[in-house]
Amino acid sequence: MIVKPLDLGNGEGVKKCDSMEEVKQYVSSPNGRNELPLLVQEYIPGLDIILGVLAENGKIIAWGTYRRTPDFLEFRKNDAILDIAHQIVSSCNYTGVACFDIRFDERDSSVKVIECNPRFWASFAGLVYYGVDFVNLGILLAQGNKLPETLKKEVTSTEPKNIAYPWPNNFIKGLISRKYPLQSIRKFNTDLAWQSLLDPLPNLYEKVWTRLGITYGYDGIMLEKLL
């Protein structure tokens, strides 16, 4: 089984337990991330997949599916995942961005939806780097504008396409190790990786908050700490 806190993210505080004894040890350990109530889910062996969507009135306007590998974000289309997302978004008549955490069950090759967060998510920049910019698309929708055909709105290929990580640490390591080809470096003035290097304050700010033990960005906890 998987045990995880209700108010964190990015795998923080998540623990795989093989027995109730391990669950009890997890709850009793003084790690600051195991306050009750906790969420307990069945452990599903397999691959983690992220599906990001932008929806309007129950209709998916833009989307992207990808998984993290050690050196790249791997994008590919999967109709089974999209069908599930369409059903959920339609049934809720949802409008906005949302991130589905999905697992490919290696036992029977089925698709299992772990959770859905109706907000922007940590690896959102990877989807923008691929070319599907939910912020730009969302602004155009809010203004009542027709979305130009030239704007990328989805992942079209079922063959995997590897995209360099657009975050400073990963990007620099990929360049130094020569795992990233020169083609991964886009226009200097618009490249997300270069932007984060030229404007390092957000990353430094995040690291300082983490070092101080202040959780940031998770469901209003940052505001609670400030107030």
C-alpha positions as CSV (number, residue, x, y, z in Angstrom):
1,M,0.0,0.0,0.0
2,I,1.0,3.7,-0.4
3,V,0.6,6.1,2.5
4,K,0.8,9.9,1.8
5,P,-0.2,13.2,3.5
6,L,-3.1,15.2,2.2
7,D,-1.4,18.6,2.0
8,L,2.0,18.0,0.3
9,G,3.0,17.3,-3.3
10,N,5.8,16.1,-5.6
11,G,6.1,12.8,-3.7
12,E,7.0,14.5,-0.5
13,G,6.0,12.3,2.5
14,V,4.9,9.4,0.3
15,K,5.8,6.0,1.8
16,K,5.3,2.5,0.4
17,C,4.4,0.1,3.2
18,D,4.2,-3.6,2.9
19,S,2.4,-4.2,6.2
20,M,0.2,-2.5,8.8
21,E,3.3,-2.6,11.1
22,E,5.2,-0.4,8.6
23,V,2.2,2.0,8.5
24,K,2.2,2.3,12.3
25,Q,6.0,3.0,12.3
26,Y,5.5,5.7,9.6
27,V,2.7,7.4,11.6
28,S,4.7,7.3,14.8
29,S,8.0,8.5,13.4
30,P,8.7,12.2,14.0
31,N,9.2,13.4,10.4
32,G,6.8,16.3,10.3
33,R,5.0,14.9,7.3
34,N,2.8,12.2,8.8
35,E,0.1,14.0,10.7
36,L,-3.3,12.4,10.6
37,P,-5.5,12.1,8.6
38,L,-3.4,10.3,5.9
39,L,-4.4,8.9,2.6
40,V,-3.9,5.1,2.0
41,Q,-4.1,3.7,-1.5
42,E,-3.4,0.4,-3.2
43,Y,0.1,0.2,-4.6
44,I,0.1,-0.2,-8.3
45,P,3.3,-1.5,-9.9
46,G,4.2,0.2,-13.2
47,L,5.0,3.5,-14.8
48,D,4.0,7.0,-13.7
49,I,2.4,9.2,-16.4
50,I,1.4,12.8,-16.2
51,L,-1.6,14.2,-18.1
52,G,-2.1,18.0,-18.1
53,V,-5.3,19.4,-19.6
54,L,-6.9,22.8,-20.2
55,A,-10.6,22.6,-20.3
56,E,-13.6,24.8,-20.9
57,N,-17.2,23.9,-20.0
58,G,-16.4,20.2,-19.8
59,K,-14.4,20.1,-23.1
60,I,-10.7,19.5,-23.3
61,I,-9.1,22.3,-25.3
62,A,-5.4,21.4,-24.9
63,W,-3.5,18.5,-23.3
64,G,-0.2,16.8,-23.0
65,T,0.9,13.4,-21.7
66,Y,4.4,12.6,-20.6
67,R,6.6,10.7,-18.2
68,R,9.8,11.6,-16.4
69,T,13.0,9.6,-17.3
70,P,16.4,10.2,-15.7
71,D,17.5,12.7,-18.4
72,F,14.4,13.7,-20.4
73,L,10.6,14.2,-20.3
74,E,9.2,11.7,-22.7
75,F,6.0,12.8,-24.5
76,R,3.7,10.5,-26.4
77,K,0.0,10.2,-27.2
78,N,-2.2,7.6,-25.5
79,D,-5.9,7.3,-26.5
80,A,-6.8,5.2,-23.4
81,I,-5.6,8.0,-21.1
82,L,-7.4,10.7,-23.1
83,D,-10.7,8.8,-23.1
84,I,-10.6,8.7,-19.3
85,A,-9.7,12.3,-19.0
86,H,-12.6,13.3,-21.4
87,Q,-15.1,11.4,-19.3
88,I,-13.9,13.0,-16.0
89,V,-13.7,16.5,-17.4
90,S,-17.1,16.2,-19.2
91,S,-18.9,14.7,-16.1
92,C,-17.7,17.7,-14.0
93,N,-18.3,20.3,-16.7
94,Y,-14.9,21.5,-15.7
95,T,-13.2,24.7,-16.7
96,G,-9.5,25.4,-16.0
97,V,-6.2,23.6,-15.9
98,A,-5.8,20.2,-14.2
99,C,-3.2,17.6,-13.7
100,F,-3.9,13.8,-13.7
101,D,-1.4,11.5,-12.0
102,I,-1.8,8.2,-13.8
103,R,-0.2,4.8,-13.5
104,F,0.3,2.1,-16.2
105,D,-0.4,-1.1,-14.3
106,E,2.3,-3.6,-15.4
107,R,0.2,-6.5,-14.2
108,D,-2.5,-6.1,-16.9
109,S,-1.4,-3.0,-18.9
110,S,-4.5,-1.1,-17.7
111,V,-4.6,2.6,-17.0
112,K,-5.2,3.7,-13.4
113,V,-6.0,7.3,-12.4
114,I,-4.4,8.0,-9.0
115,E,-5.6,11.5,-8.5
116,C,-6.4,14.8,-10.3
117,N,-5.3,18.2,-9.1
118,P,-7.4,21.1,-10.4
119,R,-4.4,23.6,-10.6
120,F,-1.0,24.1,-12.2
121,W,1.6,21.4,-11.2
122,A,5.3,21.3,-10.6
123,S,6.4,20.0,-14.0
124,F,4.1,22.3,-15.9
125,A,7.1,24.1,-17.4
126,G,8.0,20.9,-19.3
127,L,4.7,21.0,-21.2
128,V,5.3,24.6,-22.1
129,Y,8.8,23.7,-23.2
130,Y,7.3,21.0,-25.5
131,G,5.1,23.7,-27.0
132,V,1.7,23.5,-25.4
133,D,1.4,26.7,-23.4
134,F,-1.7,26.6,-21.2
135,V,-1.2,30.1,-19.9
136,N,-1.2,31.7,-23.3
137,L,-4.1,29.5,-24.5
138,G,-6.1,30.2,-21.3
139,I,-5.6,34.0,-21.6
140,L,-6.9,33.8,-25.2
141,L,-9.9,31.8,-24.1
142,A,-10.7,34.2,-21.3
143,Q,-10.5,37.1,-23.7
144,G,-13.0,35.3,-26.0
145,N,-10.5,35.0,-28.8
146,K,-10.4,32.1,-31.3
147,L,-7.3,30.0,-30.7
148,P,-5.0,30.2,-33.7
149,E,-4.4,27.0,-35.6
150,T,-0.6,27.7,-35.4
151,L,-0.6,27.2,-31.6
152,K,0.2,23.7,-30.4
153,K,-2.6,22.2,-28.4
154,E,-1.7,18.5,-28.0
155,V,0.7,15.6,-28.3
156,T,0.1,14.1,-31.8
157,S,2.6,11.2,-32.0
158,T,2.4,7.8,-30.3
159,E,6.1,7.5,-30.8
160,P,8.1,8.9,-27.8
161,K,9.6,12.3,-28.1
162,N,12.3,13.3,-25.6
163,I,12.5,16.9,-24.4
164,A,15.3,18.3,-22.4
165,Y,14.4,19.2,-18.8
166,P,13.9,23.0,-18.7
167,W,15.0,23.5,-15.1
168,P,18.5,24.9,-14.4
169,N,20.1,21.9,-12.5
170,N,18.8,19.3,-14.9
171,F,19.5,21.4,-18.0
172,I,23.1,22.2,-17.1
173,K,23.9,18.6,-16.1
174,G,22.4,17.4,-19.5
175,L,24.6,19.9,-21.4
176,I,27.8,19.1,-19.5
177,S,27.3,15.3,-19.8
178,R,26.5,15.8,-23.5
179,K,23.2,13.9,-23.2
180,Y,21.4,17.0,-24.6
181,P,22.1,17.7,-28.3
182,L,22.6,21.3,-29.4
183,Q,19.1,21.3,-30.8
184,S,17.8,21.2,-27.3
185,I,19.0,24.8,-26.9
186,R,16.3,27.0,-28.4
187,K,16.1,30.7,-28.9
188,F,18.2,32.3,-26.1
189,N,15.6,35.0,-25.3
190,T,12.6,32.7,-25.1
191,D,14.2,29.4,-23.8
192,L,12.8,28.4,-20.5
193,A,16.0,26.9,-19.3
194,W,18.0,30.0,-20.1
195,Q,15.4,32.2,-18.5
196,S,15.6,30.3,-15.3
197,L,19.4,30.8,-15.3
198,L,19.2,34.5,-16.1
199,D,16.5,35.0,-13.5
200,P,17.7,32.8,-10.6
201,L,15.8,34.5,-7.8
202,P,12.7,32.2,-7.9
203,N,14.8,29.1,-7.7
204,L,16.9,30.6,-4.9
205,Y,13.8,31.7,-3.1
206,E,12.4,28.1,-3.3
207,K,15.6,26.6,-2.0
208,V,15.8,29.1,1.0
209,W,12.2,28.3,1.9
210,T,12.9,24.6,1.7
211,R,16.0,24.9,3.9
212,L,14.0,26.9,6.5
213,G,11.4,24.1,6.5
214,I,8.6,26.3,5.0
215,T,6.5,24.3,2.6
216,Y,5.7,26.3,-0.4
217,G,2.8,26.2,-2.9
218,Y,0.9,23.3,-1.5
219,D,-2.8,24.1,-1.2
220,G,-2.5,27.3,0.7
221,I,0.0,26.1,3.3
222,M,2.4,28.9,2.4
223,L,-0.3,31.5,3.2
224,E,-0.9,29.7,6.5
225,K,2.8,30.0,7.4
226,L,2.8,33.6,6.5
227,L,-0.4,34.5,8.3
